[in-house]
Amino acid sequence: MLKSYGWSDELQRQFTAHAAEGLIPGRVVLQQRGLYGLATDLGEIRAEISGRLARDAPAGGYPAAGDWVAAAAGSVGERAVIHQVLPR
C-alpha cells in the first residue's frame, strides 16, 4: 500500500533504525487540530504526536500533510503515536 504513496527502497533503508524500535512508517494524509491521518500498511489510521516530539520539535518540525513519519501503531480503537518525522 505504501508504494502507491511514494514509499521507495531508499525510504525503507532510512527507516531501518525506526523499524528496529518497533515503529511503522506512515504518510501523513490528513492534519487537523493536532490529529493526523496516516496511510500505513495497516490501512489508514488516526494518530497524534508523542509528548517528546511536541516538546523537542524545532520550529516547523511538526508533521505536515505529505510527510513520512515513524509511528507506534495503537491497539484497536486507540490512536497511533507519531515519534519522528522523517527528513523532508
N, C-alpha and C positions, 0 to 999 in steps of 0.2 A: 504494500500500500504506500509506503513512504517514497518509493521511486517515482510515483506519479506526482509527488510534491517537490521533487528535485533532489532527493537523497542520492548520494553518489558514493563511490568507493573511497574517495578522498575524505568525505564526511565520516564514513564508517571508520577509517583509520584514526581520524581526530577524536572519535568518540570512544576509543578503546579503554582509556582510563576511567571514563564515566561508567561504561558497561561493567568494568571490574568492581565498581562500587554498587552494582545492582540497579543502576538508573537506566531509564529507557529514553530513546530520542523521540522528540516530538516537534512538529512545526506549528507555530502559533498561527491559527486561522481566525481567531476572534480575540479581541481585547476589549474588555468592558468593565470599568469601575473596579479594577483590582482583581477581576476574574478573567480567566483565559480559557479558550477552547483550543485544544491541541489535537492535531491529526497524528495518530500513532499506529503502530502495527496492531494495537488492541482495538482500533477504531477511534472515533472522535471522543475525547474525554474532557472533562472540566478540570481546571487546575487553579491553584493560587501560588504565589511566590512564598518561599521559605522566609522565616524571620531573619535569618542570616543574610539572605540576598537583599531583602528590604533594607537592612541596616548598612550593608557594605557596598551596595551597588554605587558606582560612580554616577555622576550626572549623565542622564541618557542611558543608563545601564539596565533599566527595567526591560523586560521582554516587550517586543512590539510585533504587530502582525507581520508575518513573513520570517521571523527569526526562528532559528533552530535552538532547542533547549534540551537540557538533561533534567529529567523528572523522575520522581519516585511515584510509581503508579499507586493509587489509592485502592482500598478494598471496594467491593461492590457498594455503591451508594455513597462513597466518600470521594472527595476531590483528590486529584494527584497534587504533588508538591513540586514546584519548579525550583531546582537548586542552582542551576547555572545556565547562563545564556552563552551559546557557542559564539566564537568570533564571527563578526559580520563580514 
